[in-house]
Amino acid sequence: MLYWLYRHAEINLFQYITLRASVAFFLAFMLTVWLMPKFIAWAKNRNASQPIYELAPSTHKHKNDTPTMGGIVFISSALLSVVLCAKLNNIYIIGALLTLALFGLIGLKDDLSKIMQGKNGAGLKPRTKFLLQCTAAVIVGALLFWFSNLTTELYVPFYKKPLFDLYFLSLFFWAFVMVSASNAVNLTDGLDGLATVPSVFSLLSLGVFVYICGNAVFSTYLLLPKVMGSGEVLIVVTSLAGALLGFLWYNCYPAQVFMGDSGSLSVGAFIGYSAVISKNEFLLIFIGFVFVMETISVILQVGSFKARKKRVFLMAPIHHHFEIKGWTENKIIVRFWIIALLSNLLALTALKIR
């Protein structure tokens, strides 16, 4: 709508991506803060709470009646903000909206399955969930491959030239990045606010890269890949960041609502999508370091138990390990936030160190 006002009402202020991104941020934040209490009341009335895993630390038992599926509120707020502020005929905006919508629907289906199945509800079968994620990611990857100007060359952090061209394989590599990021955020979402703040940090870092790669002058000066048109995705980045901060108002300890898979799967997938269009697939290791750390802890735990019948951690993901060791939930959350902040500051050095 704002871009339409620029084109048809000649309000030149609205031509700037940065201004529309700022408006989108505050709009998404206010919408989420306004809608979330209404959703919490509705969810409590419908008993829409996710059963706590029976093997979870004893400190989680009091969370059993906390409403879940908060992701549908902040994802909807972000989508509405994007529709009002972004240029909707931009292929990268279409890809971003498709990513949030498809992964959000998969997560919603999983959340509803857990609620419907009651106390022992496990949600979608892992294989079904994974296949749906892969299908959604391939659809988005195909959209980028055939209809965008996104290069298929592979870049690594701190090196200004591409290593080689992936050609058609890039479609599957991009899908792999989105699915991996989606599941990584989902694994991290186990404590109040634990996944929310690192997601905001990751989005803001990726927003910087997305905006610069979409700007011919800045990308040339900083020797970054030039992806014309991708800068518009900054509006999606700030919308989602604003919506997440609005969600954090109710998700901070002690949480009044959980984001559920409807939130974590879509946020993670969009983080992966932003890394793909800014050619930062490998820098995502630093940008999403907390998510990577949580995922590796699960892989090590499962691999070690299958191979040696021994556990590496007291419990995985690793935040549960620290809970069992006696760390308070707040201490774990804040320390992981600090790690996320430091790793993102390190990732941003790749703007100049190349």
C-alpha positions as CSV (number, residue, x, y, z in Angstrom):
1,M,0.0,0.0,0.0
2,L,2.8,2.4,0.9
3,Y,4.6,1.7,-2.4
4,W,1.2,2.2,-4.2
5,L,0.9,5.6,-2.5
6,Y,4.4,6.5,-3.8
7,R,3.5,5.5,-7.4
8,H,0.0,6.9,-7.6
9,A,-0.2,9.7,-5.1
10,E,3.4,10.8,-5.6
11,I,4.3,10.6,-2.0
12,N,8.0,10.3,-2.7
13,L,8.9,9.5,0.9
14,F,7.4,6.0,0.5
15,Q,9.8,5.1,-2.3
16,Y,12.6,4.4,0.2
17,I,13.0,0.8,1.4
18,T,14.4,1.9,4.8
19,L,11.4,4.0,5.6
20,R,8.9,1.3,4.6
21,A,10.9,-1.2,6.6
22,S,10.7,1.0,9.7
23,V,6.9,1.4,9.3
24,A,6.6,-2.4,8.8
25,F,8.6,-3.0,12.0
26,F,6.4,-0.9,14.2
27,L,3.2,-2.0,12.5
28,A,4.0,-5.7,13.0
29,F,5.1,-5.1,16.6
30,M,1.9,-3.2,17.5
31,L,-0.4,-5.7,15.8
32,T,1.2,-8.6,17.7
33,V,1.0,-6.8,21.0
34,W,-2.6,-6.0,20.4
35,L,-3.7,-9.4,19.1
36,M,-1.7,-11.7,21.3
37,P,-3.8,-11.2,24.5
38,K,-7.0,-12.0,22.5
39,F,-5.4,-15.1,21.1
40,I,-4.2,-16.2,24.6
41,A,-7.7,-15.9,26.0
42,W,-9.1,-17.8,23.1
43,A,-6.5,-20.6,23.3
44,K,-7.1,-21.0,27.1
45,N,-10.8,-21.2,26.5
46,R,-10.2,-23.9,23.9
47,N,-7.5,-25.7,25.9
48,A,-5.1,-25.2,23.0
49,S,-2.0,-26.0,25.0
50,Q,0.8,-28.3,23.9
51,P,1.4,-31.2,26.3
52,I,4.8,-31.1,28.0
53,Y,7.1,-34.0,27.0
54,E,7.0,-36.5,29.8
55,L,10.9,-36.8,30.0
56,A,11.3,-33.0,30.1
57,P,13.1,-31.6,33.2
58,S,10.8,-31.4,36.2
59,T,11.0,-27.5,36.1
60,H,8.7,-27.7,33.0
61,K,5.7,-29.3,34.7
62,H,4.1,-26.0,35.5
63,K,4.1,-25.1,31.8
64,N,1.6,-27.8,31.0
65,D,-1.4,-25.4,30.5
66,T,0.5,-22.7,28.6
67,P,-1.2,-21.9,25.3
68,T,0.7,-22.7,22.1
69,M,0.5,-21.7,18.4
70,G,1.4,-18.1,19.2
71,G,3.3,-18.2,15.9
72,I,0.1,-17.9,13.9
73,V,-0.4,-14.4,15.5
74,F,3.0,-13.0,14.9
75,I,3.4,-14.6,11.5
76,S,0.0,-13.2,10.4
77,S,1.0,-9.7,11.8
78,A,4.2,-9.8,9.8
79,L,2.5,-10.9,6.6
80,L,-0.1,-8.1,6.9
81,S,2.7,-5.6,7.5
82,V,4.6,-6.8,4.4
83,V,1.4,-6.6,2.3
84,L,0.9,-3.0,3.4
85,C,4.5,-1.8,3.1
86,A,6.3,-3.9,0.4
87,K,6.3,-4.0,-3.4
88,L,4.3,-7.1,-4.0
89,N,5.4,-7.7,-7.6
90,N,9.0,-8.3,-6.4
91,I,10.0,-11.9,-6.9
92,Y,12.0,-12.0,-3.7
93,I,9.0,-10.7,-1.7
94,I,6.8,-13.4,-3.3
95,G,9.4,-16.0,-2.3
96,A,9.5,-14.6,1.3
97,L,5.8,-14.6,1.7
98,L,5.5,-18.1,0.3
99,T,8.2,-19.3,2.7
100,L,6.5,-17.9,5.7
101,A,3.0,-19.2,4.6
102,L,4.0,-22.7,3.6
103,F,6.2,-23.5,6.6
104,G,3.7,-21.7,8.9
105,L,0.9,-24.0,7.6
106,I,3.1,-27.1,8.2
107,G,3.8,-25.9,11.7
108,L,0.1,-25.2,12.3
109,K,-0.8,-28.7,11.2
110,D,1.8,-30.1,13.6
111,D,0.6,-28.0,16.5
112,L,-3.1,-28.9,15.9
113,S,-2.1,-32.6,15.8
114,K,-0.4,-32.4,19.1
115,I,-3.4,-30.6,20.7
116,M,-5.9,-33.0,19.2
117,Q,-3.9,-36.1,20.3
118,G,-4.1,-35.0,24.0
119,K,-1.6,-35.7,26.7
120,N,0.7,-38.0,24.7
121,G,0.3,-36.1,21.4
122,A,3.5,-36.2,19.3
123,G,2.1,-34.3,16.3
124,L,2.9,-35.1,12.8
125,K,5.1,-38.2,12.1
126,P,8.8,-37.0,11.7
127,R,9.0,-38.4,8.2
128,T,5.7,-36.7,7.1
129,K,6.8,-33.4,8.6
130,F,10.2,-33.6,7.0
131,L,8.7,-34.4,3.6
132,L,6.3,-31.5,3.8
133,Q,9.2,-29.2,4.7
134,C,11.3,-30.5,1.8
135,T,8.4,-30.0,-0.6
136,A,7.8,-26.4,0.6
137,A,11.5,-25.6,0.3
138,V,11.9,-27.1,-3.2
139,I,8.9,-25.0,-4.3
140,V,10.5,-21.8,-3.0
141,G,13.9,-22.9,-4.4
142,A,12.4,-23.5,-7.8
143,L,10.7,-20.1,-7.8
144,L,14.1,-18.5,-7.2
145,F,15.9,-20.7,-9.7
146,W,13.6,-20.1,-12.6
147,F,12.1,-16.7,-12.0
148,S,14.8,-14.6,-10.2
149,N,18.2,-13.2,-11.1
150,L,19.8,-15.0,-8.1
151,T,23.2,-16.3,-8.9
152,T,23.8,-20.1,-8.5
153,E,27.5,-19.5,-7.6
154,L,28.6,-20.6,-4.1
155,Y,30.1,-18.0,-1.8
156,V,31.9,-18.5,1.6
157,P,32.4,-16.0,4.4
158,F,35.4,-13.7,4.3
159,Y,36.2,-14.4,0.7
160,K,35.1,-12.0,-2.0
161,K,35.0,-14.4,-5.0
162,P,32.6,-17.4,-5.6
163,L,34.2,-20.8,-5.3
164,F,32.3,-22.4,-8.1
165,D,28.9,-22.6,-9.8
166,L,26.3,-25.1,-8.5
167,Y,24.0,-24.7,-11.5
168,F,20.9,-26.9,-11.1
169,L,22.1,-28.3,-7.8
170,S,21.7,-24.9,-6.3
171,L,17.9,-25.5,-6.1
172,F,18.4,-28.5,-3.8
173,F,21.2,-26.7,-1.8
174,W,18.9,-23.8,-1.2
175,A,16.1,-26.2,-0.1
176,F,18.6,-27.9,2.3
177,V,19.5,-24.6,3.9
178,M,15.9,-23.6,4.4
179,V,14.9,-27.0,5.9
180,S,18.0,-27.1,8.1
181,A,17.4,-23.6,9.5
182,S,13.7,-24.4,10.0
183,N,14.4,-27.5,12.1
184,A,17.3,-25.8,14.0
185,V,15.0,-23.0,15.3
186,N,12.4,-25.6,16.1
187,L,14.9,-27.5,18.2
188,T,15.9,-24.4,20.1
189,D,12.4,-23.4,21.0
190,G,12.4,-25.2,24.3
191,L,12.6,-22.4,26.9
192,D,10.8,-19.1,27.3
193,G,12.2,-16.7,24.8
194,L,15.2,-18.8,24.0
195,A,14.5,-19.0,20.3
196,T,12.9,-15.6,20.0
197,V,15.8,-13.2,20.7
198,P,18.5,-15.1,18.7
199,S,16.0,-15.1,15.8
200,V,15.7,-11.3,16.0
201,F,19.5,-11.0,16.1
202,S,19.8,-13.3,13.1
203,L,17.1,-11.4,11.2
204,L,18.7,-8.1,11.8
205,S,22.1,-9.3,10.7
206,L,20.7,-10.9,7.5
207,G,18.7,-7.7,6.9
208,V,21.9,-5.8,6.6
209,F,23.3,-8.2,4.1
210,V,20.0,-8.4,2.1
211,Y,19.8,-4.6,1.9
212,I,23.4,-4.2,0.8
213,C,23.3,-7.0,-1.8
214,G,20.2,-5.4,-3.3
215,N,22.0,-2.0,-3.6
216,A,24.3,-1.7,-6.6
217,V,26.5,1.0,-5.0
218,F,26.9,-0.6,-1.6
219,S,27.4,-4.2,-2.9
220,T,30.1,-3.0,-5.3
221,Y,31.9,-1.0,-2.7
222,L,31.9,-3.9,-0.1
223,L,32.6,-6.6,-2.8
224,L,29.4,-8.5,-1.9
225,P,27.3,-10.4,-4.5
226,K,24.9,-8.2,-6.3
227,V,21.3,-9.4,-6.2
228,M,19.2,-6.7,-7.7
229,G,15.7,-6.5,-6.2
230,S,16.6,-8.4,-3.0
231,G,16.8,-5.3,-0.9
232,E,13.0,-5.1,-0.8
233,V,13.1,-8.2,1.5
234,L,14.4,-5.9,4.2
235,I,10.8,-5.1,4.8
236,V,9.9,-8.7,5.5
237,V,12.9,-9.0,7.8
238,T,11.9,-6.0,9.9
239,S,8.2,-7.0,9.9
240,L,9.1,-10.4,11.3
241,A,11.6,-8.9,13.8
242,G,9.0,-6.5,15.0
243,A,6.4,-9.2,15.3
244,L,8.9,-11.4,17.2
245,L,9.6,-8.6,19.7
246,G,5.8,-8.2,20.1
247,F,5.6,-11.9,20.8
248,L,8.5,-11.7,23.3
249,W,6.4,-9.3,25.4
250,Y,4.3,-12.4,26.2
251,N,6.8,-15.1,25.7
252,C,9.5,-13.9,28.1
253,Y,9.9,-15.8,31.4
254,P,7.4,-16.9,32.6
255,A,5.9,-17.4,29.2
256,Q,2.2,-16.7,28.8
257,V,2.2,-18.3,25.3
258,F,4.5,-20.5,23.2
259,M,5.2,-19.9,19.5
260,G,4.7,-23.6,18.6
261,D,5.9,-25.1,15.4
262,S,3.7,-22.7,13.5
263,G,6.1,-20.0,14.6
264,S,9.5,-21.8,14.9
265,L,9.3,-23.6,11.5
266,S,8.4,-20.5,9.6
267,V,10.9,-18.2,11.3
268,G,13.7,-20.7,10.8
269,A,12.8,-21.2,7.1
270,F,12.7,-17.5,6.5
271,I,16.1,-17.1,8.2
272,G,17.4,-19.8,5.7
273,Y,15.7,-18.0,2.8
274,S,17.3,-14.7,3.7
275,A,20.7,-16.4,3.9
276,V,20.1,-17.9,0.4
277,I,19.1,-14.7,-1.3
278,S,22.0,-12.8,0.3
279,K,24.4,-15.6,-0.6
280,N,25.3,-16.2,3.1
281,E,24.5,-19.9,3.3
282,F,27.7,-20.7,5.1
283,L,27.8,-17.5,7.2
284,L,24.6,-18.7,8.6
285,I,26.7,-20.9,10.9
286,F,27.8,-17.7,12.7
287,I,24.5,-15.8,12.3
288,G,22.5,-18.7,13.7
289,F,25.2,-20.1,16.0
290,V,22.9,-20.8,18.9
291,F,20.6,-22.8,16.5
292,V,23.6,-24.6,15.1
293,M,24.8,-25.4,18.6
294,E,21.5,-26.8,19.6
295,T,21.2,-28.9,16.5
296,I,24.7,-30.4,16.8
297,S,24.0,-31.3,20.4
298,V,21.0,-33.4,19.2
299,I,23.0,-35.0,16.4
300,L,25.9,-35.9,18.8
301,Q,23.5,-37.3,21.4
302,V,21.5,-39.5,19.0
303,G,24.7,-40.6,17.2
304,S,26.5,-41.5,20.4
305,F,23.6,-43.4,21.8
306,K,23.1,-45.4,18.7
307,A,26.8,-46.2,18.3
308,R,28.0,-46.6,21.9
309,K,24.8,-46.8,23.9
310,K,26.2,-43.8,25.8
311,R,25.0,-40.2,26.0
312,V,27.2,-37.1,25.5
313,F,24.9,-34.8,27.3
314,L,22.6,-35.3,30.3
315,M,19.8,-34.4,27.9
316,A,19.5,-32.9,24.4
317,P,19.0,-30.2,23.0
318,I,21.9,-28.7,25.0
319,H,19.7,-26.2,26.9
320,H,18.1,-29.2,28.7
321,H,21.6,-30.4,29.7
322,F,22.3,-27.2,31.6
323,E,18.8,-27.3,33.2
324,I,19.6,-30.8,34.6
325,K,23.0,-29.5,35.8
326,G,21.1,-27.0,37.9
327,W,21.2,-23.8,35.9
328,T,18.1,-21.7,36.3
329,E,16.0,-21.2,33.2
330,N,16.6,-17.4,33.2
331,K,20.4,-17.9,33.4
332,I,20.4,-20.3,30.4
333,I,18.2,-18.0,28.3
334,V,20.2,-14.8,28.9
335,R,23.6,-16.6,28.4
336,F,22.4,-18.0,25.1
337,W,21.2,-14.6,24.1
338,I,24.7,-13.2,24.8
339,I,26.2,-16.0,22.7
340,A,23.8,-15.1,19.9
341,L,24.6,-11.4,20.0
342,L,28.4,-12.0,20.0
343,S,28.2,-14.5,17.1
344,N,26.1,-12.1,15.0
345,L,28.6,-9.3,15.7
346,L,31.3,-11.6,14.5
347,A,29.2,-12.4,11.4
348,L,28.9,-8.8,10.5
349,T,32.6,-8.4,10.3
350,A,32.3,-10.3,7.0
351,L,31.0,-7.0,5.5
352,K,34.5,-5.7,5.4
353,I,36.9,-8.6,6.0
354,R,36.9,-10.3,2.6
